[in-house]
């Protein structure tokens, strides 16, 4: 396979990835690494998926493999943390295939390699990384873009690969993902960012009322500053919608474990993959060595400027206390 292989090589998620499918937001390496960690290739998984899956299955776990199908896109097989096979469906667009390769597949692969994939975005300032996690629709990507506009560097979007050090009192490490952020059309409008020249990566129908539907569109947005090296994780902000005013409060005690468990990418796969003990041990270790804050935003009001101000004030206070 190595001698016949022709494709692209990237360094992302802390891994050397050799792939037949281009990661369009990233610049490939000039030469393929002799220490390739992950192979990504096209294949035909149609017969295997029909054999092992039931109509209601979202994922199928087979020993060291995890298979899943995205309708009108592809069947994916993630194998032993070292291989991803993509079986495209007829007429599927490359951007849509890539979307689930960059997200779902890489999160599963990280779990197989005992690397914690938090679901959110990561940014960096002054040599330290900060994670922004939250439920779908909380505004993670919008806040991330607003902080990037304030001089932060980009680390990851959608998946935050976190590795604990062997020393209990050392900060965890975040590995950079791909140098590209994905934003919904409404987020671009809220931030005053033009869609002109941006690549469409995803479209879906959304019900705006009982009688009408609208198309929601997600775009790939290049980033000006990207952290290429692994970086210590100094803090985690959980973004959540609230009825009250915008606020920033510490996350304490067992709530820290709940937050990390809730925002682990593919948390529903933890048990069938046999990772319950590892996952609990990992999030407990992370909870003990990382500052965690709840960042509450008003439910029906665009509040990115106020949220940015709270984050900046929090980091200034911590820096002053450390000096």
C-alpha positions as CSV (number, residue, x, y, z in Angstrom):
1,X,0.0,0.0,0.0
2,X,2.8,2.4,0.8
3,X,4.6,2.0,-2.6
4,X,1.4,2.5,-4.6
5,X,0.1,5.3,-2.4
6,X,-0.4,8.7,-4.1
7,X,-2.1,11.5,-2.2
8,X,-1.5,14.1,0.4
9,X,0.3,14.3,3.8
10,X,-0.8,16.6,6.6
11,X,0.1,17.2,10.3
12,X,-3.1,17.7,12.2
13,X,-4.5,16.5,15.6
14,X,-1.0,15.7,16.6
15,X,-0.8,13.0,13.9
16,X,1.0,12.5,10.6
17,X,-1.9,11.8,8.2
18,X,-1.5,10.3,4.7
19,X,-4.7,10.7,2.8
20,X,-6.2,10.2,-0.7
21,X,-8.8,12.8,0.2
22,X,-7.5,16.4,0.3
23,X,-8.1,18.5,3.4
24,X,-9.0,21.6,1.5
25,X,-8.4,24.0,4.3
26,X,-4.9,22.9,5.1
27,X,-1.5,23.1,3.3
28,X,-0.1,19.6,2.7
29,X,3.5,18.8,3.7
30,X,6.0,18.8,0.9
31,X,7.2,15.3,1.7
32,X,5.4,12.3,3.2
33,X,6.5,11.5,6.7
34,X,8.3,8.1,7.2
35,X,6.3,7.9,10.5
36,X,2.8,8.0,9.1
37,X,0.2,7.6,12.0
38,X,-3.0,7.5,10.0
39,X,-4.0,6.4,6.5
40,X,-7.2,7.8,4.9
41,X,-8.3,6.1,1.7
42,X,-11.3,5.5,-0.6
43,X,-12.9,2.1,-0.5
44,X,-16.1,0.2,-0.9
45,X,-17.9,-0.5,2.4
46,X,-21.4,-1.1,0.9
47,X,-21.6,-4.9,1.5
48,X,-20.0,-4.7,4.9
49,X,-22.4,-2.0,6.1
50,X,-25.4,-3.9,4.8
51,X,-24.2,-7.0,6.6
52,X,-23.5,-5.6,10.0
53,X,-26.0,-2.7,10.4
54,X,-29.7,-2.4,11.2
55,X,-31.9,0.3,9.7
56,X,-31.9,2.3,12.9
57,X,-28.2,2.1,13.5
58,X,-26.3,5.4,13.7
59,X,-23.0,3.6,14.5
60,X,-21.7,0.0,14.5
61,X,-18.8,-1.0,16.8
62,X,-16.9,-4.1,15.7
63,X,-13.9,-4.9,17.8
64,X,-11.4,-2.2,16.9
65,X,-13.6,-0.7,14.1
66,X,-16.4,1.9,14.2
67,X,-18.6,2.2,11.1
68,X,-21.2,4.8,10.4
69,X,-23.2,6.0,7.4
70,X,-24.3,9.6,6.6
71,X,-27.1,9.6,4.1
72,X,-26.4,10.9,0.6
73,X,-22.7,11.2,1.6
74,X,-20.7,8.1,2.5
75,X,-20.1,5.1,4.8
76,X,-17.0,5.5,7.0
77,X,-14.9,2.9,8.8
78,X,-12.5,4.1,11.5
79,X,-10.1,1.3,12.3
80,X,-7.7,0.9,15.3
81,X,-6.8,4.6,15.4
82,X,-4.7,4.1,12.3
83,X,-6.9,3.9,9.3
84,X,-10.0,5.5,7.9
85,X,-11.9,4.1,4.8
86,X,-14.4,6.3,3.1
87,X,-17.0,4.7,0.8
88,X,-18.8,7.6,-1.0
89,X,-22.4,7.4,-2.2
90,X,-23.3,8.3,-5.7
91,X,-23.4,12.0,-6.3
92,X,-22.0,12.9,-2.9
93,X,-20.1,16.2,-2.8
94,X,-16.5,16.2,-1.6
95,X,-17.0,19.1,0.8
96,X,-19.8,17.1,2.6
97,X,-17.6,14.0,2.7
98,X,-14.8,16.0,4.2
99,X,-17.0,17.6,6.8
100,X,-17.7,14.2,8.4
101,X,-14.1,13.0,7.8
102,X,-12.7,16.1,9.7
103,X,-15.3,15.8,12.5
104,X,-16.9,12.4,13.2
105,X,-14.0,10.3,11.9
106,X,-11.2,12.1,13.6
107,X,-13.1,12.2,16.9
108,X,-13.6,8.4,16.8
109,X,-9.9,7.9,15.8
110,X,-8.7,10.1,18.7
111,X,-10.8,8.0,21.1
112,X,-9.3,4.8,19.7
113,X,-5.9,6.3,20.4
114,X,-6.9,7.3,24.0
115,X,-6.8,11.0,23.1
116,X,-9.8,13.0,24.6
117,X,-11.8,14.8,21.9
118,X,-13.7,17.7,23.4
119,X,-16.5,19.1,21.3
120,X,-15.8,22.8,20.8
121,X,-13.2,25.3,19.6
122,X,-9.8,26.2,21.0
123,X,-7.9,29.5,20.8
124,X,-4.5,30.6,22.2
125,X,-3.0,33.7,23.7
126,X,0.4,34.3,25.3
127,X,1.4,30.6,24.9
128,X,-1.7,29.2,26.5
129,X,-4.8,27.5,25.0
130,X,-8.4,28.0,26.1
131,X,-11.3,25.7,25.1
132,X,-14.8,26.9,24.4
133,X,-17.3,24.1,24.7
134,X,-21.1,24.1,24.7
135,X,-24.2,22.5,23.3
136,X,-25.1,22.9,19.6
137,X,-26.4,26.4,18.9
138,X,-24.8,27.9,22.1
139,X,-22.6,30.2,19.9
140,X,-19.2,28.6,20.3
141,X,-18.0,29.3,16.8
142,X,-19.3,32.9,16.9
143,X,-17.5,33.6,20.2
144,X,-14.4,32.0,18.9
145,X,-14.4,34.2,15.8
146,X,-15.0,37.3,17.9
147,X,-11.9,36.4,20.1
148,X,-9.8,35.7,17.0
149,X,-10.6,39.3,15.9
150,X,-9.2,40.4,19.3
151,X,-5.8,38.9,18.6
152,X,-6.1,35.3,19.7
153,X,-4.6,32.5,17.6
154,X,-6.7,29.7,16.2
155,X,-6.0,26.1,17.5
156,X,-9.0,23.9,16.6
157,X,-12.6,24.0,15.4
158,X,-15.2,21.4,16.4
159,X,-12.7,18.9,17.9
160,X,-10.2,19.8,20.6
161,X,-7.6,17.0,21.0
162,X,-6.5,16.9,24.6
163,X,-3.7,14.8,26.1
164,X,-2.8,14.6,29.8
165,X,0.8,14.7,30.8
166,X,2.3,12.1,33.1
167,X,2.7,14.6,35.9
168,X,-0.4,15.4,37.9
169,X,0.3,19.1,38.4
170,X,1.1,19.9,34.8
171,X,-1.4,21.4,32.4
172,X,-3.0,19.2,29.7
173,X,-1.9,19.7,26.1
174,X,-4.0,20.6,23.2
175,X,-2.9,19.5,19.7
176,X,-3.8,21.9,16.8
177,X,-6.3,20.6,14.3
178,X,-6.9,22.2,10.8
179,X,-6.3,25.9,10.1
180,X,-9.9,26.6,9.1
181,X,-13.0,27.6,11.0
182,X,-16.6,26.7,9.9
183,X,-19.3,29.2,10.6
184,X,-23.0,29.3,9.9
185,X,-24.4,32.1,7.6
186,X,-26.2,33.8,10.6
187,X,-22.9,33.9,12.6
188,X,-21.2,35.6,9.7
189,X,-24.0,38.2,9.5
190,X,-23.9,38.8,13.3
191,X,-20.1,39.4,13.1
192,X,-20.3,41.5,9.9
193,X,-18.2,39.1,7.9
194,X,-18.8,39.0,4.1
195,X,-19.6,35.6,2.6
196,X,-17.9,36.6,-0.7
197,X,-15.2,34.2,-1.7
198,X,-15.9,31.7,1.2
199,X,-16.3,28.0,0.4
200,X,-19.7,26.4,1.2
201,X,-19.1,23.2,3.3
202,X,-22.6,22.2,4.4
203,X,-26.2,23.0,3.6
204,X,-29.3,21.7,5.3
205,X,-33.0,22.5,5.4
206,X,-34.3,24.2,8.6
207,X,-37.9,24.8,9.6
208,X,-38.4,28.6,10.2
209,X,-42.1,28.1,10.8
210,X,-44.8,25.5,10.4
211,X,-45.3,26.5,6.8
212,X,-41.9,27.5,5.5
213,X,-38.4,26.1,5.3
214,X,-35.1,27.8,4.8
215,X,-31.6,26.6,3.8
216,X,-29.0,26.9,6.5
217,X,-25.5,27.3,5.0
218,X,-22.1,26.7,6.7
219,X,-19.0,28.3,5.3
220,X,-15.2,27.6,5.6
221,X,-13.5,30.7,7.0
222,X,-9.7,31.0,6.8
223,X,-7.8,32.0,9.9
224,X,-5.1,34.7,10.1
225,X,-3.2,33.3,13.0
226,X,-2.8,29.5,13.6
227,X,-0.9,27.8,16.4
228,X,1.0,25.0,14.7
229,X,2.6,23.5,17.8
230,X,1.0,21.7,20.8
231,X,0.1,24.1,23.5
232,X,-0.9,23.9,27.3
233,X,-4.6,24.1,28.1
234,X,-5.0,26.8,30.7
235,X,-8.8,27.0,30.9
236,X,-12.2,25.7,29.7
237,X,-15.2,28.0,29.1
238,X,-18.6,26.3,28.9
239,X,-20.9,28.6,26.9
240,X,-24.6,28.2,27.7
241,X,-27.8,30.1,27.0
242,X,-29.4,31.6,30.1
243,X,-32.5,33.7,30.8
244,X,-30.5,36.1,33.0
245,X,-27.9,38.6,32.1
246,X,-24.5,37.6,30.7
247,X,-22.3,36.2,33.5
248,X,-19.1,34.3,34.2
249,X,-19.0,31.9,37.2
250,X,-16.6,29.1,38.2
251,X,-17.6,25.5,37.6
252,X,-17.0,23.6,40.9
253,X,-16.9,20.1,42.3
254,X,-18.7,17.2,40.5
255,X,-20.1,19.7,38.0
256,X,-16.7,19.8,36.4
257,X,-16.8,16.1,35.6
258,X,-20.4,16.5,34.3
259,X,-19.3,19.3,32.0
260,X,-16.3,17.4,30.6
261,X,-18.4,14.2,30.1
262,X,-21.2,16.2,28.4
263,X,-18.9,17.9,26.0
264,X,-16.8,14.8,25.0
265,X,-17.3,14.3,21.2
266,X,-19.1,11.0,20.5
267,X,-19.8,10.4,24.2
268,X,-22.5,7.9,23.2
269,X,-19.7,5.7,21.8
270,X,-17.6,5.6,25.0
271,X,-19.3,2.6,26.5
272,X,-19.6,0.4,23.4
273,X,-16.0,1.1,22.6
274,X,-15.0,-0.2,26.1
275,X,-13.6,3.2,27.2
276,X,-15.7,4.0,30.3
277,X,-12.8,3.6,32.8
278,X,-10.3,5.4,30.6
279,X,-12.8,8.3,29.9
280,X,-13.6,8.8,33.6
281,X,-9.9,8.7,34.6
282,X,-9.1,11.2,31.9
283,X,-11.8,13.7,32.6
284,X,-11.1,13.4,36.3
285,X,-7.4,14.2,35.7
286,X,-8.3,17.1,33.4
287,X,-10.8,18.5,35.9
288,X,-8.1,18.6,38.6
289,X,-5.6,20.6,36.6
290,X,-7.6,23.1,34.5
291,X,-9.6,26.2,35.3
292,X,-13.3,25.8,34.3
293,X,-15.8,28.6,34.0
294,X,-19.5,28.8,33.0
295,X,-20.0,31.6,30.5
296,X,-23.7,32.4,30.4
297,X,-25.2,34.3,27.5
298,X,-28.7,35.7,27.2
299,X,-30.9,33.3,25.3
300,X,-32.4,35.6,22.7
301,X,-29.8,38.3,22.4
302,X,-26.6,38.5,20.4
303,X,-24.0,39.1,23.1
304,X,-20.5,38.3,21.6
305,X,-19.0,41.7,22.6
306,X,-20.1,41.3,26.2
307,X,-18.9,37.7,26.3
308,X,-15.5,38.7,24.8
309,X,-15.2,41.4,27.5
310,X,-15.9,38.8,30.3
311,X,-13.3,36.4,28.9
312,X,-10.6,39.1,28.5
313,X,-11.3,40.4,32.0
314,X,-11.0,36.9,33.4
315,X,-7.7,36.3,31.7
316,X,-6.3,39.6,32.8
317,X,-7.2,38.9,36.5
318,X,-5.6,35.4,36.3
319,X,-2.4,36.9,34.8
320,X,-2.2,39.6,37.5
321,X,-2.8,37.0,40.3
322,X,0.0,34.8,38.8
323,X,2.5,37.6,38.7
